[in-house]
C-alpha cells in the first residue's frame, strides 16, 4: 500500500483565504456610511462569489477523494446566493433578508454537520468547522429576529441632525459583525500549528504488569494523579479562539454598560432620548467587540507559530537568562555537600 501524495495546500490555507475575504467584507461594511440593501447585497455578492471559488479550488487542491463533498456543497450554495444578489434590480430589503438567511442556514448547517462527522475521525480542524457552522447559524437566527420594516427616527443634539435606524441597517451591521468574527477566528486558526499524533506501527496488545519497586526508586504514582512536574498546557491550550470571542463579548458588554450609565439611561429620560442612548451604547459595544478581537488577534499573530505548541514550563515574561541563572543556582545548591 502506497502513501497518499503530499499536498501543497492544506486546510489552513483554505482558512486563511476565507479569513481574508471575510475581513474585506467586514472592512467595507464598517467604513461605509451607507448600510442600505444595495450596498449590503453588493458586498455580500462579492464575498459569496469569491468564497465559492475558494471552496471549489480547495475541493481539489486541499481535500482528498471522498472528502470533497462539504467543500463542493458550500461552494454551490455560496455561488448561487452570490449570483442572485449580484443582480442590481433584485437588491431590495426583502431580498437581503431572504437570501442571507437562506445562505446562512444552509451553509452553517453543512459546515456544522461536516465538522461533527470529521470530529469522529479525529480531524484537528473539526472544531473550527463546528464553531464556524454554529456562528453562521447564529447569523441566520439573528436576522430572523430583525423586522425588515423597522424604522426609528431620533435626533442627536450634538450633531444637530435627525437620523433613522432601519431594519436593513441592523441587518447589514449584523452581517458585517459576522464577517469580522469569521475573519478573526479563521485567521487565528490558519496561523495556529496543529498537533497531530505521528502515525506508527501498531503495537501488539500486551498484558499490563505492575512495576516492581527497587530500592532507591521513586514511589509509583496511582493512575490519574498529577504532579507539578507534569507537562504544562501549551499556549494554544491557554488561549483558544473561543476564549478570544469571550473576551470580545466581555469588552462589548462592559463598554455598552458604561455608556448606558454615563449617558443617564437609568435616569428619567423620554422615549427619544432613551432610544438615542441605546443606539450609542450598541455602537460603542460593537466597536469594543471588534477592537478587542483585532488587537488580541494581532498580538497572537506576533507569536512564532513554531512556539505555539511549545510547552509552557516557565514564566512567560521572565527572560531566559534569569531563568537559566535560577536553574543554575538550584543545581549548585543541590550539589553542595554541606548540610
C-alpha positions as CSV (number, residue, x, y, z in Angstrom):
1,X,0.0,0.0,0.0
2,X,1.5,3.4,-1.0
3,X,1.2,6.5,1.0
4,X,-1.0,9.3,-0.2
5,X,0.8,12.1,-2.1
6,X,1.7,15.1,-0.1
7,X,-0.5,18.1,-1.0
8,X,0.9,21.6,-1.4
9,X,-2.1,23.2,0.1
10,X,-3.6,22.4,3.4
11,X,-6.8,23.2,5.3
12,X,-5.1,26.1,7.0
13,X,-4.6,27.7,3.6
14,X,-8.3,27.5,2.9
15,X,-8.9,29.1,6.3
16,X,-6.6,32.0,5.6
17,X,-8.2,32.6,2.2
18,X,-11.7,32.7,3.8
19,X,-10.4,34.9,6.6
20,X,-9.0,37.4,4.0
21,X,-12.3,37.6,2.1
22,X,-14.4,37.9,5.3
23,X,-12.1,40.7,6.5
24,X,-12.6,42.6,3.3
25,X,-16.3,42.3,3.6
26,X,-16.2,43.5,7.3
27,X,-14.0,46.4,6.4
28,X,-16.2,47.5,3.5
29,X,-19.3,47.5,5.7
30,X,-17.6,49.0,8.7
31,X,-16.2,52.0,6.8
32,X,-19.3,52.6,4.7
33,X,-21.8,55.2,5.9
34,X,-24.5,53.7,3.7
35,X,-25.9,50.5,5.1
36,X,-28.7,50.2,2.6
37,X,-29.8,47.0,0.9
38,X,-28.0,47.8,-2.3
39,X,-24.7,48.2,-0.5
40,X,-25.2,45.3,1.8
41,X,-26.1,42.9,-1.1
42,X,-23.2,44.2,-3.2
43,X,-20.7,43.4,-0.5
44,X,-22.4,40.1,0.2
45,X,-22.4,39.2,-3.6
46,X,-18.6,39.8,-3.9
47,X,-17.9,38.0,-0.7
48,X,-20.0,35.0,-1.7
49,X,-18.7,34.6,-5.2
50,X,-15.1,34.9,-4.2
51,X,-15.6,32.5,-1.3
52,X,-17.3,30.0,-3.5
53,X,-14.3,30.0,-5.9
54,X,-12.1,29.3,-2.9
55,X,-14.2,26.4,-1.9
56,X,-14.2,24.9,-5.4
57,X,-10.4,25.3,-5.6
58,X,-9.9,23.7,-2.2
59,X,-12.1,20.8,-3.1
60,X,-9.4,19.5,-5.5
61,X,-6.3,21.2,-4.1
62,X,-6.8,20.6,-0.4
63,X,-9.2,17.6,0.2
64,X,-8.6,14.1,-0.9
65,X,-11.1,12.0,-2.8
66,X,-14.1,11.1,-0.6
67,X,-13.7,14.3,1.5
68,X,-14.7,16.9,-1.1
69,X,-18.5,16.8,-0.7
70,X,-18.7,19.5,2.1
71,X,-16.5,21.9,0.2
72,X,-18.4,21.4,-3.1
73,X,-21.8,21.8,-1.4
74,X,-20.6,25.0,0.4
75,X,-19.3,26.3,-2.9
76,X,-22.5,25.6,-4.7
77,X,-24.7,27.2,-2.1
78,X,-22.5,30.3,-1.8
79,X,-22.1,30.7,-5.5
80,X,-25.9,30.5,-6.2
81,X,-26.7,33.1,-3.5
82,X,-23.8,35.3,-4.7
83,X,-25.0,35.3,-8.3
84,X,-28.6,36.1,-7.2
85,X,-27.6,39.1,-5.2
86,X,-25.3,40.2,-8.0
87,X,-28.3,41.4,-10.0
88,X,-28.9,45.1,-9.2
89,X,-32.7,45.0,-9.8
90,X,-33.1,42.4,-7.0
91,X,-31.2,44.3,-4.4
92,X,-34.1,45.1,-2.1
93,X,-34.5,45.0,1.7
94,X,-36.7,41.8,1.4
95,X,-34.2,40.1,-0.9
96,X,-31.3,40.9,1.5
97,X,-33.0,39.2,4.5
98,X,-34.3,36.2,2.4
99,X,-31.1,35.4,0.6
100,X,-28.7,36.0,3.5
101,X,-30.9,34.0,5.9
102,X,-31.2,31.1,3.5
103,X,-27.4,31.2,2.8
104,X,-26.5,31.3,6.5
105,X,-28.9,28.5,7.4
106,X,-27.8,26.2,4.6
107,X,-24.0,26.8,4.7
108,X,-24.0,26.8,8.5
109,X,-25.8,23.5,8.6
110,X,-23.5,22.0,6.0
111,X,-20.3,23.1,7.8
112,X,-21.7,22.1,11.2
113,X,-22.5,18.6,10.1
114,X,-19.2,18.2,8.3
115,X,-17.4,19.3,11.4
116,X,-19.3,16.8,13.6
117,X,-18.5,14.0,11.2
118,X,-14.8,15.0,11.0
119,X,-14.6,15.0,14.7
120,X,-15.3,11.3,14.9
121,X,-12.2,10.7,12.8
122,X,-10.0,12.9,15.0
123,X,-9.6,15.6,12.4
124,X,-7.8,18.5,14.1
125,X,-9.8,21.0,12.0
126,X,-13.1,19.6,13.0
127,X,-13.5,22.0,15.9
128,X,-13.0,25.0,13.7
129,X,-15.7,23.8,11.3
130,X,-18.1,23.2,14.1
131,X,-17.7,26.7,15.5
132,X,-17.9,28.5,12.1
133,X,-21.0,26.5,11.3
134,X,-22.6,27.4,14.7
135,X,-21.7,31.1,14.2
136,X,-23.2,31.1,10.7
137,X,-26.4,29.5,12.0
138,X,-26.4,32.2,14.7
139,X,-26.4,34.8,12.0
140,X,-29.5,33.3,10.4
141,X,-31.3,33.3,13.8
142,X,-30.3,36.9,14.5
143,X,-31.5,38.1,11.1
144,X,-34.8,36.3,11.6
145,X,-35.3,38.3,14.8
146,X,-34.9,41.6,12.9
147,X,-38.0,43.2,11.4
148,X,-37.2,44.4,7.9
149,X,-39.8,47.2,8.1
150,X,-38.5,48.5,11.4
151,X,-37.8,52.3,11.4
152,X,-36.9,54.6,14.2
153,X,-36.1,58.3,13.8
154,X,-34.1,60.0,16.5
155,X,-32.4,63.4,17.0
156,X,-28.8,63.9,18.2
157,X,-28.4,67.4,19.8
158,X,-24.6,67.3,19.5
159,X,-24.8,66.7,15.7
160,X,-27.8,68.9,15.3
161,X,-29.4,66.4,12.9
162,X,-32.0,63.7,12.7
163,X,-31.2,60.1,11.9
164,X,-33.2,57.0,11.1
165,X,-32.4,53.5,12.3
166,X,-33.9,50.9,10.0
167,X,-34.1,47.1,9.9
168,X,-31.8,46.9,6.9
169,X,-29.2,49.0,8.7
170,X,-29.3,46.5,11.6
171,X,-29.2,43.5,9.2
172,X,-26.2,44.8,7.2
173,X,-24.5,45.6,10.5
174,X,-25.1,42.0,11.7
175,X,-23.6,40.6,8.6
176,X,-20.5,42.9,9.0
177,X,-20.1,41.7,12.6
178,X,-20.4,38.1,11.4
179,X,-17.7,38.7,8.8
180,X,-15.4,40.3,11.4
181,X,-15.8,37.3,13.8
182,X,-15.2,34.8,11.0
183,X,-12.1,36.7,9.7
184,X,-10.5,36.8,13.2
185,X,-11.3,33.2,14.1
186,X,-10.2,31.7,10.8
187,X,-7.1,33.9,10.7
188,X,-6.0,32.7,14.1
189,X,-6.9,29.1,13.2
190,X,-4.9,29.3,10.0
191,X,-1.8,30.6,11.7
192,X,-2.0,28.1,14.5
193,X,0.1,25.0,14.2
194,X,-1.8,21.8,14.8
195,X,-0.6,18.9,16.8
196,X,-1.1,15.6,15.1
197,X,-0.2,12.2,16.5
198,X,2.5,10.6,14.4
199,X,1.5,7.5,12.7
200,X,3.5,4.5,13.7
201,X,3.3,0.7,13.5
202,X,0.6,-0.9,15.6
203,X,1.9,-2.2,18.9
204,X,0.8,-5.7,19.9
205,X,-1.5,-5.9,22.8
206,X,0.2,-6.9,26.0
207,X,-1.0,-7.6,29.5
208,X,-0.3,-4.7,31.8
209,X,2.1,-5.6,34.6
210,X,2.7,-4.0,37.9
211,X,6.2,-2.5,38.1
212,X,8.4,-3.8,40.9
213,X,9.8,-1.1,43.0
214,X,13.6,-1.3,43.5
215,X,15.5,0.3,46.4
216,X,16.1,4.0,45.7
217,X,13.3,4.2,43.1
218,X,10.7,7.0,43.4
219,X,7.3,5.8,44.7
220,X,4.9,4.7,42.0
221,X,2.0,7.2,41.4
222,X,-1.5,5.9,41.2
223,X,-3.2,6.3,37.8
224,X,-4.8,9.7,37.3
225,X,-2.7,11.5,39.9
226,X,-0.9,14.6,38.6
227,X,2.1,16.5,39.9
228,X,3.6,19.9,39.4
229,X,6.3,18.4,37.2
230,X,3.7,17.0,34.7
231,X,3.7,18.5,31.2
232,X,2.3,22.0,31.2
233,X,-0.5,23.1,28.8
234,X,0.6,24.7,25.5
235,X,-0.1,28.3,24.5
236,X,-2.8,27.1,22.2
237,X,-4.5,25.5,25.2
238,X,-4.1,28.7,27.2
239,X,-5.6,30.9,24.5
240,X,-8.3,29.3,22.3
241,X,-10.2,31.3,19.6
242,X,-13.4,30.7,21.6
243,X,-11.8,32.4,24.5
244,X,-11.0,35.4,22.3
245,X,-14.6,35.6,21.4
246,X,-15.4,35.6,25.1
247,X,-13.0,38.4,25.7
248,X,-14.7,40.4,22.9
249,X,-18.2,39.9,24.2
250,X,-17.0,40.8,27.7
251,X,-15.4,44.0,26.4
252,X,-18.6,44.8,24.4
253,X,-20.8,44.3,27.5
254,X,-18.6,46.4,29.6
255,X,-18.4,49.2,27.1
256,X,-22.1,49.2,26.5
257,X,-23.0,49.2,30.2
258,X,-20.6,52.1,30.9
259,X,-22.1,54.0,28.0
260,X,-25.6,53.4,29.3
261,X,-24.7,54.6,32.8
262,X,-22.7,57.6,31.7
263,X,-25.4,58.9,29.4
264,X,-28.1,58.6,32.1
265,X,-30.1,55.6,30.7
266,X,-31.3,54.7,34.2
267,X,-32.5,58.2,34.9
268,X,-35.7,60.0,33.9
269,X,-35.5,60.2,30.1
270,X,-38.1,60.5,27.4
271,X,-38.6,57.9,24.7
272,X,-36.4,59.5,22.1
273,X,-33.5,60.3,24.5
274,X,-33.6,56.7,25.8
275,X,-33.5,55.2,22.3
276,X,-30.6,57.5,21.5
277,X,-28.7,56.2,24.5
278,X,-29.4,52.6,23.4
279,X,-28.2,53.3,19.9
280,X,-25.0,54.9,21.1
281,X,-24.3,52.1,23.6
282,X,-24.8,49.5,20.9
283,X,-22.3,51.3,18.6
284,X,-19.8,51.5,21.5
285,X,-20.3,47.8,22.2
286,X,-19.7,46.9,18.6
287,X,-16.6,49.0,18.4
288,X,-15.2,47.5,21.6
289,X,-16.0,43.9,20.4
290,X,-14.3,44.3,17.1
291,X,-11.3,46.3,18.5
292,X,-10.7,43.6,21.2
293,X,-10.8,40.8,18.7
294,X,-8.4,42.6,16.3
295,X,-5.9,43.7,18.9
296,X,-5.7,40.3,20.6
297,X,-5.5,38.6,17.3
298,X,-2.7,40.8,16.1
299,X,-0.8,40.2,19.4
300,X,-1.2,36.4,18.9
301,X,-0.1,36.6,15.3
302,X,3.1,38.2,16.5
303,X,4.0,34.9,18.2
304,X,6.1,32.5,16.2
305,X,3.8,29.6,15.0
306,X,6.6,27.2,15.9
307,X,6.3,28.3,19.6
308,X,2.5,27.7,19.7
309,X,2.9,24.0,20.6
310,X,5.9,24.5,22.9
311,X,5.1,23.5,26.5
312,X,4.9,26.5,28.9
313,X,7.0,25.3,31.8
314,X,8.4,28.7,32.9
315,X,7.2,32.2,33.5
316,X,6.3,33.6,30.0
317,X,7.6,37.2,30.8
318,X,10.8,36.0,32.6
319,X,13.9,36.5,30.5
320,X,15.7,33.3,29.5
321,X,18.9,34.4,31.1
322,X,17.3,34.8,34.5
323,X,15.5,31.5,34.1
324,X,18.8,29.8,33.3
325,X,20.5,31.5,36.2
326,X,17.8,30.3,38.6
327,X,18.2,26.8,37.3
328,X,22.0,27.0,37.7
329,X,21.6,28.2,41.3
330,X,19.2,25.4,42.0
331,X,21.7,22.8,40.6
332,X,24.5,24.4,42.7
333,X,22.5,24.1,45.9
334,X,21.6,20.5,45.1
335,X,25.3,19.6,44.6
336,X,26.5,21.4,47.7
337,X,27.8,18.7,50.2
338,X,27.4,21.0,53.2
339,X,24.5,20.2,55.5
